[in-house]
Amino acid sequence: MLLVRSMLLSLIALTVPPYAMATTQVLQGKIELAGQGDAPLRVWAMPVVTTDTGHLIPPSKPEILAAAANQQATARVTTRKFSLEVKGDRPYCVFAYADLNDNGSWDPATPEPFGWYATEPAGSYAIAASSPKSKQLSFRLTAPHTMPTESQATEGGRITQIKGYTVLQLSGDAQLRGFAHGKLLADQIVDFFRFYILEDKMKSAQEYEAGFAKFLHSHFNYPAEFVTECEAVIEGMKASGADLMVPELNREFSLTDLYAINGYIETRAMRSSCTQFAAWGERTADTDVDGGMITGRNMDGEIDLRRVTVSHFLLMAVDPAGPGQKRYVSMMWPGFVATISGINEDGFYTMENAGLTGPGPVVNGLVPFSWTMRESLAKLGADATPDSVQTLVDSFDNSAGGCCGPGCITLFAVPYTGQKTPAFILEGDRFGDHIRRAEDVAPYVPQAIAASNHHLGYGVSPTRPGKVFDKTPSFSSLWRYEAGMHKLDAWYRIGRPIGTDEMQQLLQTVAHGTTEYSIVTRPNQREVDVVVASMKSEPWDAPYREWTTFAFDELFTAPRVATD
C-alpha cells in the first residue's frame, strides 16, 4: 500500500504543471470610476494559457462573459483598490465592473461600467504580473450611453422607437441628413467609435492614429456627397452640445474618426463569420413567400465585450432628396452614412460578407465599399441585373481596377417576377471582381444561393482545389458553408420549400455564438424581419431570439414630435 501511494504521488508530481504546485501570487491595483458614488465593484483574474511554443492565449470573450455573470468567480470590493490572491505563477488578466445593483452579475443593459487592465489606451487585456505595492495595476471602468427612448426631431431627421427598435429617420439632401444624424446621436456615435472601432477592432489608440487614421487620408478617394454628409454629421454633433472628447486619443471626435466608422471593413482586423442565403421561385412556392424572393443574413464578428453592436443597433430609414434617389432602410450603427446591410423601396437588397484578397501592393483611389453599396440602394431598383450592378460597382473602382479593398462577398437580390437571375453574389477585392450565380458551384440547387466568407469563383482555380488565392479558407467559413449547403441540398431532395421559418432555421444552423444581429427580407412583400442578440453577459445568439417584422413603409412613419 505504501509503495502504491508513493508511486501515485510521484505520478502527480510529474503530471501537474509547475504553476499548479506553486503557492500564490498577489495582484494589486486601483480602479478608476467616475461618479457612481460608493457602488461596489467586482474584480477577478483569469489565467492566460501558455502553449508549448511559448505563445500566450488570453481568455476568450465567452469565458470573460461567463465569469462576469458568475458571482462566485468574482471578488466584491467596496473601495477603489483591490488585492487578488491567485494560485500558481502563470500569467493572468484582470477584469472588473461596477455592480450598480449589487446583484453579483454584470448587467451590460444597465449599462454597468466595465474594464480591464491594459498597458495602453484602448488596449486589449494585458498580462497583470505580480508586483510590489509601489506598482499598481490601474485601469478605468467605462460604459456606453443608452440609446434614446423618447422621440426627438430636428430638421432633416427624427429618432424614435418602433416595436422596441431604435429607428433613425433621415430625409433631404446630404447636408440635412448628416446634420440631423449627428445632432440626434452624437453620444452614441462617439460610443461606437470608442468601444468598437478603437477598443475592439484596433485594440490600440496609438496604432489607430499611426496606421488606419493615416491610411484613410492617404489611399482613399471619397465621393463628394459622402464627404458632404460626413462633414454635416460632425457639424450636427458639435451643435448637439454633447461631450465629443475621446479620452483614449486625448482629443475630440473628428471627421477622420467618422471615416473610420464607415470604412471599418477596409481593414478586416476582426473575426469574419457572416453567412447569407437567398431562395426564390420553386424553392419558395407554397410558403408564406409564395414563390417570391427571400433572403437571410447573419451579421457575425462585430462582438465587442461591452455589446455596443447590440445596444446601439440602428434601423435607418433614409429618404434622400434628388431625382432618381430611392428610399432605403439600412441596418447598421450610429455614424454610418454608408451601409453594408440594406433594402430599398423597390425591394432591391444588398448585404456584404467579408472575403479574401489576392496578393499584391496597397492601391490608391479606394472608395469605401460601404458607400458603393449605399449608392446601389439609392439608385438601383427591382429591375436590377448582374450587368447593371456591375456597371455601378465599376464606377467606384480604385486605381487597380477593384471594387473593395480587403475582399468582399456581396449578395444582391430583387423581387422575383420570373427573371433568370434575381439573386447573385459579387466576389471581389482591390484588384477585380466576379459575379457568381446560382448553380455555378455547389449546392447545385436551382433558385437558391449561399455565401460565407470565402470566394467560390473569384480567385479560385481547379488546379488549386480548396484554395482561394493559394490560401486555405478559415475552418469557420468552410463549415458554415458546408452546413448551409447540405441543408439546402436535403430540403431540395425531399421537396421542402423555403419560407420564413426555414430561412430562420438556416441562420440558426450556421450561427455559433458570434451573431450580433440577423435579418430576413421578403423583397416581393417589402418586409424585413430583424432580431438582435441579448444584452446579457453571454455569447451572441441573435437568430435564436424573438424576431420582429417590419413593413418597409412602417419604418418611415412615427408619431409626430416637436422639432427644435
C-alpha positions as CSV (number, residue, x, y, z in Angstrom):
1,M,0.0,0.0,0.0
2,L,2.8,2.4,0.9
3,L,4.5,1.6,-2.4
4,V,1.3,2.3,-4.4
5,R,0.9,5.6,-2.5
6,S,4.5,6.6,-3.3
7,M,4.0,5.8,-7.0
8,L,0.8,7.8,-7.1
9,L,2.5,10.9,-5.5
10,S,5.3,10.6,-8.0
11,L,2.9,10.4,-10.9
12,I,1.0,13.6,-9.6
13,A,4.3,15.4,-9.3
14,L,5.2,14.5,-12.9
15,T,1.8,15.4,-14.5
16,V,0.7,18.6,-12.6
17,P,2.1,21.7,-14.2
18,P,4.7,23.7,-12.1
19,Y,2.4,26.7,-11.7
20,A,-0.2,24.4,-10.0
21,M,2.3,23.3,-7.4
22,A,3.3,26.9,-6.6
23,T,1.8,28.7,-3.7
24,T,0.2,32.0,-4.6
25,Q,0.8,35.4,-6.1
26,V,-0.9,38.7,-5.3
27,L,-2.2,41.1,-8.0
28,Q,-2.8,44.6,-6.6
29,G,-4.3,47.6,-8.3
30,K,-6.5,50.6,-8.3
31,I,-9.7,51.1,-10.3
32,E,-10.8,54.5,-11.6
33,L,-14.6,55.0,-11.8
34,A,-16.1,58.5,-12.5
35,G,-19.2,59.1,-10.4
36,Q,-21.4,56.2,-9.3
37,G,-20.8,57.1,-5.6
38,D,-19.9,54.1,-3.5
39,A,-21.1,51.4,-5.9
40,P,-19.5,48.1,-5.1
41,L,-17.0,46.7,-7.6
42,R,-16.5,43.1,-8.8
43,V,-12.9,42.2,-9.7
44,W,-11.5,38.9,-10.9
45,A,-8.4,37.5,-12.6
46,M,-8.3,35.0,-15.4
47,P,-5.3,32.8,-16.4
48,V,-3.5,33.1,-19.7
49,V,-2.7,29.8,-21.4
50,T,0.9,29.3,-22.5
51,T,1.4,26.9,-25.3
52,D,4.3,24.5,-25.8
53,T,5.9,27.1,-28.2
54,G,5.5,29.9,-25.6
55,H,2.6,31.6,-27.3
56,L,0.2,33.3,-24.9
57,I,-3.6,32.7,-25.3
58,P,-5.7,35.2,-23.3
59,P,-9.2,34.2,-22.1
60,S,-11.9,34.2,-24.8
61,K,-14.8,36.6,-24.8
62,P,-17.3,33.9,-23.9
63,E,-15.1,32.9,-20.9
64,I,-14.9,36.5,-19.8
65,L,-18.6,37.0,-20.1
66,A,-19.3,33.8,-18.2
67,A,-17.0,34.9,-15.3
68,A,-18.7,38.4,-15.3
69,A,-22.1,36.7,-14.8
70,N,-20.9,34.4,-12.0
71,Q,-20.9,35.8,-8.5
72,Q,-18.7,33.0,-7.3
73,A,-16.0,33.8,-9.8
74,T,-15.6,37.5,-8.8
75,A,-14.5,39.3,-5.7
76,R,-16.7,42.1,-4.3
77,V,-14.7,45.1,-3.1
78,T,-16.1,48.4,-1.7
79,T,-13.0,50.5,-2.2
80,R,-11.3,51.5,-5.5
81,K,-8.3,49.4,-4.5
82,F,-8.1,45.7,-4.9
83,S,-5.8,42.9,-4.0
84,L,-6.3,39.5,-5.6
85,E,-4.6,36.3,-4.4
86,V,-4.3,33.8,-7.3
87,K,-2.9,30.3,-7.5
88,G,0.3,29.4,-9.3
89,D,2.8,31.5,-11.2
90,R,1.1,31.5,-14.6
91,P,0.2,34.9,-16.2
92,Y,-3.2,36.4,-15.5
93,C,-5.5,39.1,-16.9
94,V,-7.6,41.3,-14.6
95,F,-11.2,42.5,-15.2
96,A,-13.7,44.5,-13.2
97,Y,-17.1,46.1,-13.3
98,A,-19.2,48.4,-11.2
99,D,-22.0,46.3,-9.7
100,L,-24.5,49.1,-9.6
101,N,-27.4,47.0,-8.4
102,D,-25.2,44.8,-6.2
103,N,-26.6,41.5,-7.6
104,G,-23.2,39.9,-8.2
105,S,-23.6,39.7,-12.0
106,W,-22.5,42.2,-14.7
107,D,-25.5,43.8,-16.5
108,P,-24.5,45.3,-19.8
109,A,-28.0,46.6,-20.4
110,T,-27.9,49.0,-17.5
111,P,-25.1,49.7,-18.6
112,E,-22.7,48.9,-15.7
113,P,-19.2,50.3,-16.2
114,F,-16.7,47.6,-17.2
115,G,-13.0,47.4,-17.9
116,W,-9.7,45.5,-17.7
117,Y,-6.1,46.1,-17.1
118,A,-4.3,47.2,-20.3
119,T,-0.9,48.7,-21.0
120,E,-2.1,51.4,-23.4
121,P,-5.2,53.4,-24.1
122,A,-7.9,51.3,-25.9
123,G,-5.6,48.3,-25.4
124,S,-6.7,44.7,-25.1
125,Y,-6.5,42.9,-21.8
126,A,-2.8,42.6,-20.8
127,I,-0.8,40.3,-18.5
128,A,-1.0,41.6,-15.0
129,A,2.1,40.2,-13.3
130,S,2.5,40.1,-9.5
131,S,4.1,43.3,-8.5
132,P,5.1,45.3,-5.4
133,K,2.7,47.8,-3.9
134,S,4.5,50.6,-5.5
135,K,3.5,49.4,-8.9
136,Q,-0.3,49.4,-9.1
137,L,-2.3,47.7,-11.9
138,S,-4.5,50.7,-12.6
139,F,-7.4,50.8,-15.1
140,R,-10.6,52.6,-15.6
141,L,-14.2,51.4,-15.9
142,T,-16.4,52.9,-18.6
143,A,-19.8,52.4,-20.1
144,P,-21.5,53.5,-23.3
145,H,-24.6,55.8,-23.3
146,T,-28.0,54.3,-23.7
147,M,-29.9,54.8,-26.9
148,P,-32.7,57.5,-26.9
149,T,-36.0,56.1,-25.7
150,E,-38.1,59.2,-26.3
151,S,-38.8,60.5,-29.8
152,Q,-36.8,63.6,-30.8
153,A,-36.7,65.5,-34.1
154,T,-34.8,68.2,-35.8
155,E,-34.8,69.4,-39.4
156,G,-33.9,66.5,-41.7
157,G,-34.3,63.8,-39.1
158,R,-36.1,62.1,-36.2
159,I,-35.1,59.4,-33.7
160,T,-37.9,57.2,-32.4
161,Q,-38.8,53.7,-31.2
162,I,-40.9,51.3,-33.4
163,K,-41.7,47.9,-32.0
164,G,-38.9,48.2,-29.5
165,Y,-36.2,49.1,-32.0
166,T,-34.5,52.4,-32.4
167,V,-35.2,53.9,-35.8
168,L,-33.4,57.0,-37.2
169,Q,-35.4,58.6,-40.0
170,L,-33.5,60.9,-42.3
171,S,-34.7,62.9,-45.2
172,G,-33.5,65.7,-47.5
173,D,-30.1,66.4,-49.1
174,A,-26.8,65.2,-47.8
175,Q,-26.3,68.3,-45.6
176,L,-29.7,68.0,-43.9
177,R,-29.4,64.2,-43.4
178,G,-25.9,64.4,-42.0
179,F,-26.6,67.3,-39.6
180,A,-29.7,65.6,-38.2
181,H,-27.9,62.3,-37.8
182,G,-25.0,63.9,-35.9
183,K,-27.3,66.1,-33.7
184,L,-29.6,63.3,-32.7
185,L,-27.0,60.6,-32.0
186,A,-23.7,62.4,-31.1
187,D,-23.1,60.5,-27.9
188,Q,-23.8,57.1,-29.5
189,I,-21.5,57.9,-32.5
190,V,-18.7,58.5,-30.1
191,D,-19.6,55.3,-28.2
192,F,-19.4,53.2,-31.3
193,F,-16.1,54.7,-32.3
194,R,-14.5,54.3,-28.8
195,F,-15.8,50.9,-27.9
196,Y,-15.9,49.1,-31.2
197,I,-13.5,50.8,-33.6
198,L,-10.7,51.7,-31.2
199,E,-11.1,49.2,-28.4
200,D,-12.4,46.0,-30.0
201,K,-11.2,46.3,-33.6
202,M,-8.0,48.2,-33.5
203,K,-7.1,47.3,-29.8
204,S,-4.8,50.3,-29.6
205,A,-5.4,54.1,-29.8
206,Q,-1.7,54.5,-30.9
207,E,-1.9,52.0,-33.7
208,Y,-5.1,53.6,-34.9
209,E,-3.6,57.1,-35.1
210,A,-0.3,55.9,-36.6
211,G,-1.9,53.4,-39.0
212,F,-5.5,53.3,-40.0
213,A,-6.3,57.0,-39.5
214,K,-3.4,58.0,-41.8
215,F,-4.4,55.3,-44.3
216,L,-7.9,56.7,-44.5
217,H,-6.4,60.0,-45.8
218,S,-3.6,58.7,-48.0
219,H,-5.3,55.9,-50.0
220,F,-8.9,56.9,-50.4
221,N,-10.9,58.9,-52.9
222,Y,-14.1,60.0,-51.1
223,P,-17.1,60.9,-53.3
224,A,-18.4,64.5,-52.9
225,E,-21.8,63.5,-51.5
226,F,-20.2,61.2,-49.0
227,V,-17.8,64.0,-47.8
228,T,-20.7,66.5,-47.6
229,E,-22.8,64.2,-45.4
230,C,-19.9,63.2,-43.2
231,E,-18.9,66.8,-42.6
232,A,-22.5,67.6,-41.8
233,V,-22.6,64.8,-39.2
234,I,-19.7,66.4,-37.4
235,E,-21.4,69.8,-37.5
236,G,-24.5,68.3,-36.1
237,M,-22.5,66.5,-33.3
238,K,-21.0,69.8,-32.3
239,A,-24.4,71.6,-32.4
240,S,-25.8,68.9,-30.0
241,G,-23.8,70.1,-27.1
242,A,-22.6,66.5,-26.4
243,D,-19.2,65.8,-25.0
244,L,-17.2,64.7,-28.1
245,M,-14.0,64.0,-26.2
246,V,-12.3,60.7,-27.0
247,P,-10.2,60.1,-23.8
248,E,-8.2,57.3,-25.4
249,L,-6.9,59.8,-28.1
250,N,-6.9,62.9,-25.8
251,R,-8.9,64.8,-28.4
252,E,-12.4,65.3,-29.7
253,F,-14.1,63.0,-32.2
254,S,-13.2,64.1,-35.8
255,L,-14.0,63.6,-39.4
256,T,-11.3,61.1,-39.7
257,D,-13.0,59.0,-37.0
258,L,-16.3,59.1,-38.9
259,Y,-14.5,57.9,-42.0
260,A,-13.1,55.1,-39.8
261,I,-16.6,54.0,-38.8
262,N,-17.8,54.0,-42.4
263,G,-14.7,52.3,-43.6
264,Y,-14.1,49.8,-40.8
265,I,-14.5,46.8,-43.1
266,E,-11.4,48.1,-45.1
267,T,-9.0,46.6,-42.5
268,R,-10.6,43.2,-41.8
269,A,-8.8,43.1,-38.4
270,M,-11.6,41.1,-37.0
271,R,-13.3,37.7,-37.0
272,S,-15.3,37.4,-40.2
273,S,-18.2,35.0,-39.7
274,C,-21.2,36.3,-41.7
275,T,-23.4,34.0,-43.7
276,Q,-26.2,34.7,-46.3
277,F,-28.8,32.8,-48.2
278,A,-31.4,33.6,-50.9
279,A,-34.1,31.5,-52.4
280,W,-36.9,32.2,-54.9
281,G,-39.4,30.6,-57.4
282,E,-40.0,26.9,-56.9
283,R,-37.8,26.9,-53.8
284,T,-40.2,29.2,-52.0
285,A,-43.5,28.0,-53.6
286,D,-46.4,27.1,-51.2
287,T,-44.8,29.1,-48.3
288,D,-45.5,32.5,-46.8
289,V,-43.2,33.9,-49.5
290,D,-45.5,32.3,-52.2
291,G,-42.8,31.8,-54.8
292,G,-41.2,35.2,-54.3
293,M,-37.7,36.1,-53.1
294,I,-36.5,35.5,-49.6
295,T,-33.0,36.4,-48.2
296,G,-31.4,35.7,-44.8
297,R,-28.3,37.2,-43.2
298,N,-26.3,36.6,-40.0
299,M,-24.1,39.6,-39.1
300,D,-21.2,38.0,-37.2
301,G,-18.0,39.1,-35.7
302,E,-18.6,42.6,-34.5
303,I,-18.8,41.4,-30.9
304,D,-17.3,43.9,-28.5
305,L,-17.4,42.9,-24.8
306,R,-19.5,46.0,-23.9
307,R,-22.1,44.9,-26.5
308,V,-22.5,48.3,-28.2
309,T,-23.1,46.5,-31.5
310,V,-26.2,45.1,-29.9
311,S,-27.3,48.0,-27.7
312,H,-26.6,50.6,-30.5
313,F,-28.2,48.6,-33.4
314,L,-30.0,51.1,-35.5
315,L,-32.6,50.9,-38.3
316,M,-32.0,53.9,-40.5
317,A,-34.9,54.8,-42.8
318,V,-33.5,57.2,-45.4
319,D,-35.4,59.3,-47.9
320,P,-32.7,61.1,-49.9
321,A,-33.6,64.1,-51.9
322,G,-32.8,64.3,-55.6
323,P,-34.1,62.9,-58.9
324,G,-33.9,59.1,-59.1
325,Q,-33.0,58.6,-55.4
326,K,-34.9,55.8,-53.8
327,R,-35.8,55.4,-50.1
328,Y,-33.9,52.7,-48.4
329,V,-33.5,51.1,-44.9
330,S,-30.0,50.4,-43.6
331,M,-29.4,48.1,-40.7
332,M,-26.2,49.4,-39.0
333,W,-25.0,51.5,-36.1
334,P,-24.8,55.3,-35.3
335,G,-22.4,57.2,-37.5
336,F,-23.0,55.2,-40.7
337,V,-23.5,57.4,-43.6
338,A,-22.9,54.4,-45.8
339,T,-24.0,50.8,-45.2
340,I,-23.3,47.1,-45.7
341,S,-26.8,45.9,-45.0
342,G,-29.9,47.3,-46.6
343,I,-33.0,47.1,-48.7
344,N,-34.8,49.8,-50.7
345,E,-38.4,50.7,-51.6
346,D,-38.4,48.6,-54.7
347,G,-37.2,45.5,-52.8
348,F,-33.6,45.8,-54.1
349,Y,-31.5,44.1,-51.4
350,T,-27.7,44.1,-50.8
351,M,-25.6,42.9,-47.9
352,E,-21.8,42.2,-47.6
353,N,-19.7,39.4,-46.1
354,A,-16.0,39.7,-45.6
355,G,-14.0,37.9,-48.2
356,L,-10.4,37.1,-49.1
357,T,-8.0,39.1,-51.2
358,G,-5.2,38.3,-53.6
359,P,-1.5,39.1,-53.2
360,G,-0.2,42.5,-54.3
361,P,0.6,46.0,-53.3
362,V,-1.5,48.5,-51.5
363,V,-3.5,50.5,-54.0
364,N,-4.8,54.1,-54.2
365,G,-8.1,55.7,-55.0
366,L,-10.1,53.4,-52.8
367,V,-13.8,54.2,-52.3
368,P,-15.3,52.7,-49.1
369,F,-17.2,49.7,-50.4
370,S,-20.0,50.6,-47.9
371,W,-20.6,53.8,-50.0
372,T,-20.8,51.7,-53.2
373,M,-23.4,49.6,-51.5
374,R,-25.3,52.7,-50.3
375,E,-25.3,54.1,-53.8
376,S,-26.7,50.8,-55.2
377,L,-29.6,51.1,-52.7
378,A,-30.3,54.7,-53.6
379,K,-30.1,54.2,-57.4
380,L,-31.0,50.6,-58.4
381,G,-34.4,49.0,-58.4
382,A,-36.4,45.9,-58.9
383,D,-35.2,45.7,-62.5
384,A,-31.5,45.5,-61.4
385,T,-29.5,42.8,-63.2
386,P,-25.9,41.5,-62.8
387,D,-24.9,43.8,-65.6
388,S,-26.4,46.9,-64.0
389,V,-24.9,46.1,-60.6
390,Q,-21.6,45.5,-62.3
391,T,-21.7,48.9,-64.1
392,L,-22.5,50.7,-60.8
393,V,-19.8,48.9,-58.9
394,D,-17.2,49.6,-61.7
395,S,-17.9,53.3,-61.4
396,F,-16.2,53.2,-58.0
397,D,-13.2,51.1,-58.9
398,N,-9.9,52.0,-57.4
399,S,-6.6,52.6,-59.2
400,A,-6.0,48.8,-59.6
401,G,-9.5,48.2,-61.0
402,G,-11.0,46.6,-57.9
403,C,-14.2,47.4,-56.0
404,C,-13.3,46.6,-52.4
405,G,-10.0,46.9,-50.6
406,P,-10.0,43.9,-48.3
407,G,-12.0,41.4,-50.2
408,C,-15.8,41.1,-50.2
409,I,-18.6,38.7,-50.9
410,T,-21.8,40.7,-51.5
411,L,-25.3,39.3,-52.1
412,F,-27.7,41.3,-54.3
413,A,-31.3,40.3,-54.7
414,V,-34.5,41.8,-56.2
415,P,-38.2,40.7,-56.1
416,Y,-38.7,37.6,-58.1
417,T,-41.1,38.0,-61.1
418,G,-39.8,35.2,-63.3
419,Q,-36.4,36.8,-64.4
420,K,-33.4,34.5,-64.9
421,T,-31.1,35.9,-62.3
422,P,-32.9,37.7,-59.5
423,A,-30.1,37.0,-56.9
424,F,-26.4,36.8,-57.4
425,I,-23.1,37.3,-55.5
426,L,-20.3,39.7,-56.3
427,E,-16.9,38.4,-55.2
428,G,-14.1,40.8,-55.3
429,D,-11.0,42.5,-53.8
430,R,-8.9,45.5,-54.6
431,F,-7.8,44.1,-58.0
432,G,-11.0,42.9,-59.5
433,D,-14.3,41.1,-59.1
434,H,-16.5,38.3,-60.4
435,I,-20.3,37.7,-60.3
436,R,-21.4,34.2,-59.1
437,R,-24.8,32.9,-60.0
438,A,-27.0,30.1,-58.5
439,E,-25.8,26.7,-59.6
440,D,-22.3,27.9,-60.6
441,V,-21.0,26.0,-57.6
442,A,-22.4,23.6,-55.0
443,P,-25.0,23.4,-53.8
444,Y,-26.4,22.8,-57.3
445,V,-29.9,23.7,-56.2
446,P,-32.0,25.6,-58.6
447,Q,-33.1,29.0,-57.5
448,A,-31.0,29.2,-54.3
449,I,-27.6,30.6,-53.4
450,A,-25.4,30.8,-50.4
451,A,-22.3,32.7,-49.1
452,S,-20.0,32.6,-46.2
453,N,-16.5,34.2,-46.1
454,H,-14.5,32.5,-48.9
455,H,-14.8,33.1,-52.6
456,L,-16.0,30.3,-54.8
457,G,-15.5,31.9,-58.2
458,Y,-13.1,34.8,-58.0
459,G,-9.5,33.8,-57.0
460,V,-10.4,30.1,-57.4
461,S,-8.7,27.7,-59.8
462,P,-9.4,24.0,-60.5
463,T,-5.7,23.4,-60.3
464,R,-5.6,24.6,-56.7
465,P,-8.6,22.8,-55.2
466,G,-9.6,24.0,-51.7
467,K,-7.6,27.3,-52.1
468,V,-8.5,30.9,-52.7
469,F,-5.5,32.9,-53.9
470,D,-3.4,30.0,-52.6
471,K,-4.8,30.5,-49.1
472,T,-6.9,27.9,-47.2
473,P,-10.2,29.5,-46.1
474,S,-10.9,29.5,-42.4
475,F,-12.5,26.5,-40.8
476,S,-15.4,28.7,-39.7
477,S,-16.2,29.8,-43.2
478,L,-15.9,26.3,-44.6
479,W,-18.1,24.6,-42.0
480,R,-20.8,27.3,-42.2
481,Y,-21.0,27.0,-46.0
482,E,-21.0,23.2,-45.8
483,A,-23.7,23.1,-43.1
484,G,-25.9,25.6,-45.0
485,M,-25.2,23.9,-48.4
486,H,-26.2,20.4,-47.1
487,K,-29.4,21.7,-45.5
488,L,-30.4,23.3,-48.8
489,D,-29.5,20.0,-50.6
490,A,-31.5,17.9,-48.2
491,W,-34.6,20.2,-48.4
492,Y,-34.4,20.1,-52.2
493,R,-34.3,16.3,-52.3
494,I,-37.3,15.9,-50.0
495,G,-39.2,18.7,-51.7
496,R,-39.3,21.0,-48.7
497,P,-39.8,24.6,-49.8
498,I,-38.0,27.6,-48.1
499,G,-40.2,30.1,-46.3
500,T,-39.5,32.4,-43.4
501,D,-39.4,29.5,-40.8
502,E,-36.9,27.6,-42.9
503,M,-34.7,30.7,-43.5
504,Q,-34.6,31.3,-39.8
505,Q,-33.5,27.7,-39.3
506,L,-30.7,28.1,-41.9
507,L,-29.4,31.1,-40.0
508,Q,-29.5,29.2,-36.7
509,T,-27.7,26.3,-38.3
510,V,-24.7,28.5,-39.2
511,A,-24.6,30.5,-36.0
512,H,-22.0,29.8,-33.3
513,G,-22.3,32.4,-30.6
514,T,-21.0,35.4,-32.5
515,T,-24.1,36.7,-34.3
516,E,-24.9,40.3,-33.1
517,Y,-27.9,40.6,-35.4
518,S,-29.8,38.7,-38.1
519,I,-32.1,39.8,-40.9
520,V,-34.6,38.1,-43.1
521,T,-36.1,40.0,-46.0
522,R,-39.0,39.3,-48.3
523,P,-38.5,41.7,-51.2
524,N,-41.7,40.8,-53.1
525,Q,-43.7,41.7,-50.0
526,R,-41.3,44.6,-49.0
527,E,-40.9,43.2,-45.5
528,V,-38.0,42.9,-43.1
529,D,-37.6,40.6,-40.1
530,V,-35.0,41.7,-37.5
531,V,-33.5,40.1,-34.4
532,V,-30.6,41.1,-32.2
533,A,-28.6,39.3,-29.6
534,S,-29.5,39.7,-25.9
535,M,-28.0,42.3,-23.7
536,K,-27.0,39.7,-21.1
537,S,-23.4,38.7,-20.2
538,E,-23.4,35.8,-22.6
539,P,-22.4,34.9,-26.2
540,W,-24.3,36.4,-29.2
541,D,-27.1,34.2,-30.3
542,A,-29.2,36.6,-32.4
543,P,-31.1,34.1,-34.8
544,Y,-32.4,32.1,-31.8
545,R,-34.1,35.2,-30.3
546,E,-37.5,36.7,-30.9
547,W,-37.9,38.1,-34.4
548,T,-39.7,41.3,-35.2
549,T,-41.4,42.0,-38.6
550,F,-41.5,45.4,-40.2
551,A,-43.3,46.5,-43.4
552,F,-40.9,48.7,-45.3
553,D,-43.1,51.8,-45.2
554,E,-43.7,51.3,-41.4
555,L,-40.2,52.4,-40.7
556,F,-40.8,55.8,-42.4
557,T,-43.8,56.6,-40.2
558,A,-43.8,57.5,-36.5
559,P,-45.8,59.7,-34.0
560,R,-45.2,63.4,-34.6
561,V,-42.8,65.1,-32.1
562,A,-41.9,68.7,-31.6
563,T,-38.9,69.9,-33.6
564,D,-36.4,72.3,-32.1
